[in-house]
Amino acid sequence: MRPQGGMARPKDRHMTTFAELGLSPKLLKALEKTTLKQPTPIQVQSIPQIMKGRDLMGLAQTGTGKTAAFGLPLLHRLLDIGHPPRPRRVRALILAPTRELVTQINDNLTTFTKGTAVKVLMVVGGASINKQSMSLARGADVLVATPGRLIDLIERGDVSLEDTGYLVLDEADHMLDMGFIHALRRIAKHIPVKRQTLLFSATMPKDIEEIADTYLRDPVRVQVAPPGKPAEKIVQGVHFIPNGDKAKLLESYLLKHPGEQALVFGRTKHGSEKLAKLLGTWGFKVGSIHGNKSQNQRDRTLTEFRNGELDVLVATDVAARGIDIPGVRHVYNYDMPNVPENYVHRIGRTARAGAEGNAIAFCAPAEMGEFMAIEKLLKKPIPVVGGAPWAADIVAAAPKPGQNRNQRGPRPQGSKPQGAKPARPQGEGRPQGAKPQGAKPQGQRPQGAKPAGGSQSPRRGDGAKPRRPQQGGQRRG
């Protein structure tokens, strides 16, 4: 037995074809119809170990071919079973943090299993749970799921994991960031202790090490790039600019590369939606995806972007991992990410499959802390392509998160910070459900006024009915 944490043997790295890795002829035939011609380093090191039945912990950024690294050997082992799964039983479970990543994994595995009897299903929030229950009635060889929706189905008795012999945790660090650790523990209680467990993560925080110690047995450790290291072919840059001027700067960048697809990352759902609408009024073919969009809306927008019907996609970090769109040549960090590692995942949406790409970050004074944390993670400076780093006094005077940081200039006297309830004079009020007549809500922008270009959310004044997030925006989906 190899000692715990042992690395894959060096000779594995010299294999250059999928056939040399020992995969089933049926899988090799399916691969011939894909764009996968040679295995990537993560695939070369992982596939032989997984086929041997070893638990494995893989450290690699998105875009390195992790889905095939665990999917192909998993399918290889399932092909040998020879009989269908029992009703409502699942042989292999793959957990991923977002609906987009689940969809991508499902699509890839479905492609790999063409011409075989292996049945692959997916379940995510934001879609009909009754339809998912019906699909599971005859069981599945592989189930790809988001944790929240899987728990819903388990509690309803629509699926059982008692036959599950394989567990894959993809983007495990992102699952922890999204608060899925408790869901993971609940799910693990339903899976037999005797199983093969595979864990893939882009970073290795302490919590991931604890999960590996808890759920993996004598795992092989595979690492193809140091955590926090972006793809080598991404040309990075930072532009220091006031928040209110970001929209016009983004427009100028987009106009420099007509016909080339760009992915723009915002911080908030409302801010990203406002930015997308603004770019639309300026004539760009633009779409948006974020937590307030339904699953069908998000799928449709991603399909349009993937097919080249959209030139610009504005998104929150829901698209920072696992979305493989080869045509993306430019990534713009319109808002700096709060988590430094998310910067690496965001810019990893370009330079896919060996292509080249550009990544530009827009840094406002209030975002200098985030920017410095990113450079610390990268262990090197990001080239400055515009402006100059903000001085300490300007940074100190900038609005901090939670203080309406996205607004240009001081807040009008008497207005309330974003998200706060408007004050009502003591003793005054109006009948429940009544709306003010003629008066403008306190702190609301005058009708017809345009945003200054920042990614701020619209304020909610007195009587303004808050928009209720659709089901797709819930964490559990």
Long-range contacts (C-beta under 8 A, 24 or more apart in sequence): 1-218, 2-54, 2-218, 2-220, 3-218, 4-218, 4-219, 5-219, 5-221, 6-220, 6-221, 7-220, 7-221, 7-222, 7-223, 8-45, 8-46, 8-48, 8-49, 8-220, 8-222, 12-44, 12-45, 12-48, 12-49, 13-41, 13-44, 13-45, 15-39, 15-44, 15-48, 18-72, 21-47, 21-48, 21-51, 22-47, 22-48, 22-51, 23-47, 23-51, 23-72, 23-73, 23-76, 24-75, 24-76, 24-79, 26-79, 26-115, 26-116, 27-72, 27-75, 27-76, 27-79, 27-112, 27-116, 29-115, 30-111, 30-112, 30-113, 30-114, 30-115, 30-116, 31-72, 31-112, 33-111, 33-114, 34-111, 34-112, 35-353, 36-65, 36-68, 39-65, 39-68, 40-64, 40-65, 40-68, 40-69, 40-224, 41-224, 42-66, 42-69, 42-222, 42-224, 43-68, 43-69, 43-72, 45-222, 45-224, 46-70, 46-73, 46-222, 47-72, 47-73, 48-73, 49-220, 49-222, 50-74, 50-77, 50-196, 50-198, 51-76, 51-77, 53-77, 53-196, 54-196, 54-218, 54-219, 54-220, 55-196, 55-197, 55-198, 55-216, 55-217, 55-218, 55-219, 55-220, 56-198, 56-199, 56-216, 56-219, 56-220, 56-221, 56-222, 57-198, 57-199, 57-200, 57-201, 57-212, 57-216, 57-219, 57-220, 57-221, 57-222, 58-198, 58-199, 58-200, 58-201, 58-222, 58-223, 59-200, 59-201, 59-202, 59-203, 59-204, 59-221, 59-222, 59-223, 59-224, 59-225, 59-227, 60-200, 60-202, 60-222, 60-223, 60-224, 60-225, 61-202, 61-225, 61-229, 61-230, 61-231, 61-344, 61-345, 61-348, 62-171, 62-202, 62-321, 62-322, 62-345, 62-348, 63-231, 63-324, 63-348, 63-349, 63-351, 63-352, 63-353, 64-224, 64-225, 66-170, 66-200, 67-104, 67-105, 67-108, 67-109, 67-170, 68-108, 68-112, 69-200, 70-94, 70-168, 70-170, 70-198, 70-200, 71-105, 71-108, 71-109, 71-112, 72-112, 74-142, 74-166, 74-168, 74-198, 75-109, 75-112, 75-113, 75-116, 75-118, 75-142, 77-166, 78-118, 78-141, 78-142, 79-116, 79-118, 81-141, 84-117, 84-119, 84-138, 84-139, 85-119, 85-138, 85-139, 85-140, 85-141, 85-163, 86-139, 86-163, 87-137, 87-138, 87-139, 88-136, 88-137, 88-139, 88-158, 88-159, 88-160, 89-139, 89-140, 89-159, 89-160, 89-162, 89-163, 89-164, 90-136, 90-139, 90-140, 90-141, 90-142, 90-143, 90-159, 90-160, 90-161, 90-163, 90-164, 91-140, 91-141, 91-142, 91-163, 91-164, 91-165, 91-166, 92-141, 92-142, 92-143, 92-164, 92-165, 92-166, 92-167, 92-168, 93-142, 93-143, 93-145, 93-150, 93-161, 93-164, 93-166, 93-167, 93-168, 93-187, 93-191, 94-142, 94-143, 94-144, 94-145, 94-168, 94-170, 95-145, 95-146, 95-147, 95-150, 95-167, 95-168, 95-169, 95-170, 95-175, 95-184, 95-187, 96-144, 96-145, 96-146, 96-170, 96-171, 96-175, 96-322, 97-146, 97-147, 97-171, 97-174, 97-175, 97-177, 97-178, 97-180, 97-321, 98-146, 98-171, 98-174, 98-318, 98-321, 98-322, 99-124, 99-125, 99-126, 99-146, 99-295, 99-298, 99-472, 99-477, 100-289, 100-298, 100-302, 100-318, 100-319, 100-322, 100-323, 101-170, 101-171, 101-321, 101-322, 101-323, 102-144, 102-145, 102-146, 103-299, 104-322, 104-323, 104-324, 105-144, 105-170, 105-322, 106-144, 109-142, 109-144, 118-142, 120-144, 123-149, 123-150, 123-153, 124-149, 124-295, 124-477, 125-149, 125-152, 125-295, 125-471, 125-472, 125-474, 125-476, 125-477, 126-294, 126-295, 126-296, 126-298, 126-470, 126-471, 126-472, 126-477, 127-295, 129-153, 129-156, 129-158, 132-158, 133-158, 146-476, 146-477, 147-175, 147-180, 147-183, 147-184, 147-187, 147-476, 148-180, 148-183, 148-474, 148-475, 148-476, 148-477, 149-476, 149-477, 150-187, 151-183, 151-186, 151-187, 151-476, 152-476, 154-187, 154-190, 160-190, 161-187, 161-190, 161-191, 162-190, 162-192, 164-190, 164-191, 164-192, 164-195, 165-192, 165-194, 165-195, 165-196, 166-195, 166-196, 166-197, 166-198, 167-191, 167-195, 167-196, 167-197, 167-198, 167-215, 168-197, 168-198, 168-199, 168-200, 169-197, 169-198, 169-199, 169-200, 169-201, 169-211, 169-215, 170-200, 170-322, 171-200, 171-201, 171-202, 171-321, 171-322, 172-199, 172-200, 172-201, 172-208, 172-211, 173-201, 173-202, 173-203, 173-204, 173-205, 173-207, 173-208, 173-341, 174-202, 174-321, 174-345, 176-205, 176-207, 176-208, 176-211, 177-339, 178-475, 179-475, 181-207, 181-211, 183-476, 184-211, 188-215, 202-227, 202-321, 202-341, 202-344, 202-345, 203-227, 203-228, 203-341, 227-341, 228-340, 228-341, 228-344, 228-377, 228-378, 228-379, 229-344, 229-378, 230-344, 230-347, 230-348, 230-359, 230-378, 231-347, 231-348, 231-351, 231-357, 233-351, 233-354, 233-355, 233-356, 233-357, 234-347, 234-348, 234-350, 234-351, 234-356, 234-357, 234-358, 234-359, 235-356, 235-357, 235-358, 235-359, 236-347, 236-358, 236-359, 236-360, 236-361, 236-382, 236-383, 237-358, 237-359, 237-360, 237-361, 237-382, 237-383, 237-384, 237-385, 237-386, 238-360, 238-361, 238-362, 238-363, 238-371, 238-382, 238-383, 238-384, 238-385, 238-386, 239-360, 239-361, 239-362, 239-363, 239-384, 239-385, 239-386, 239-387, 240-363, 240-384, 240-386, 240-387, 240-388, 240-389, 240-390, 241-362, 241-363, 241-364, 241-386, 241-387, 242-364, 242-365, 242-408, 243-364, 243-365, 243-366, 243-405, 243-406, 243-408, 243-453, 243-454, 243-455, 244-408, 244-409, 244-452, 244-453, 244-454, 245-453, 246-334, 246-362, 246-364, 246-453, 246-454, 246-455, 247-275, 247-278, 247-451, 247-452, 247-453, 247-454, 248-453, 249-362, 249-386, 250-275, 250-279, 250-332, 250-334, 250-362, 251-279, 251-282, 253-330, 253-332, 253-360, 254-279, 254-284, 254-311, 254-312, 257-329, 257-330, 259-311, 260-311, 260-329, 260-330, 261-305, 261-308, 261-310, 261-311, 261-312, 261-313, 261-325, 261-327, 261-328, 261-329, 261-330, 262-311, 262-312, 262-313, 262-328, 262-329, 262-330, 262-331, 262-332, 263-312, 263-313, 263-315, 263-319, 263-325, 263-328, 263-330, 263-331, 263-332, 263-346, 263-349, 263-350, 264-312, 264-313, 264-314, 264-315, 264-331, 264-332, 264-334, 265-314, 265-315, 265-316, 265-317, 265-319, 265-320, 265-331, 265-332, 265-333, 265-334, 265-335, 265-337, 265-346, 266-290, 266-314, 266-315, 266-316, 266-334, 266-335, 266-455, 267-316, 267-335, 267-336, 267-337, 267-338, 267-455, 268-316, 268-335, 268-455, 268-457, 269-316, 269-469, 269-473, 270-456, 270-457, 270-458, 271-335, 271-406, 271-454, 271-455, 271-456, 271-457, 272-314, 272-315, 272-316, 272-455, 273-314, 274-451, 274-455, 274-456, 274-457, 274-458, 275-314, 275-334, 275-455, 276-312, 276-314, 278-450, 278-451, 278-453, 279-312, 279-314, 284-311, 284-312, 285-309, 285-310, 285-311, 285-312, 286-310, 286-311, 286-312, 286-313, 286-314, 287-312, 287-313, 287-314, 288-313, 288-314, 288-315, 289-313, 289-314, 289-315, 289-316, 289-318, 289-319, 290-315, 290-316, 290-318, 290-473, 291-316, 291-318, 291-469, 291-472, 291-473, 291-474, 292-467, 292-469, 292-470, 292-472, 292-473, 293-470, 293-472, 293-473, 294-470, 294-471, 294-472, 295-472, 295-477, 297-472, 298-472, 317-342, 317-345, 317-346, 319-349, 320-345, 320-346, 320-349, 321-345, 321-348, 323-349, 324-352, 325-349, 325-352, 326-352, 326-353, 326-355, 328-352, 328-357, 329-355, 329-356, 329-357, 329-358, 330-357, 330-358, 330-359, 330-360, 331-357, 331-358, 331-359, 331-360, 332-359, 332-360, 332-361, 332-362, 333-359, 333-360, 333-361, 333-362, 334-362, 334-455, 335-362, 335-367, 335-455, 336-361, 336-362, 336-363, 336-364, 336-367, 336-370, 336-371, 336-374, 337-370, 337-374, 338-370, 338-401, 340-370, 340-373, 340-374, 340-376, 340-377, 341-377, 343-374, 343-377, 344-377, 344-378, 360-385, 363-390, 364-398, 364-405, 365-390, 365-394, 365-395, 365-397, 365-398, 366-395, 366-398, 366-399, 366-400, 366-401, 366-405, 368-395, 369-395, 404-456, 406-454, 406-455, 406-456, 406-457, 407-452, 407-454, 407-456, 408-452, 408-453, 408-454, 412-443, 414-442, 414-443, 415-442, 415-443, 415-459, 416-442, 416-443, 416-459, 418-456, 418-457, 418-459, 419-457, 419-460, 422-460, 422-461, 422-462, 424-462, 435-463, 436-462, 436-463
